């Protein structure tokens, strides 16, 4: 939410703007079963299985389209705070989006061996799991979970 302060003549972001990515009680299985593309649906259930094994957490829906595992609370210097999953993915229309990139040193050599993918700062985009080396993907997910747990100081 933006807040205009005439005396400062600028737009400021409200400290706790409404965050849409919140955990909810929607069914993960029902959500994944609605994925139209048969291959993407099967791949989503495979990622679900891997992330559940790695995290030892039950999956939960975060917002309308993100499947997350575990959670941590964050608070920025600006005062903005909230909760986010430790591991997450979303079967988007074009790609399977995995929220597993942490910027840690271990990622670069693994990403070189992963196979066909693209990425952003925190997201790994995969068209289908058959495009990647599954052992490398599992290693990336496992290490991302460890890094996020350590950052969040979770045992």
Buried (B, 14 or more C-beta within 10 A) or exposed (E): EEEEEEEEEEEEEEEEEEEEBEBEEBEBEEBBEEBEEEEBBEBBBBBBEBBBEBBEBEBBBBBEEBBBBBBBEEEEEEEBEBBBBBBBBBBBEEBBBBBBBBEBEBBEEBBEEBBEBEBEEBBBBBBBBEEBBEEBBBBBBBBBBBBBBEEBEEE
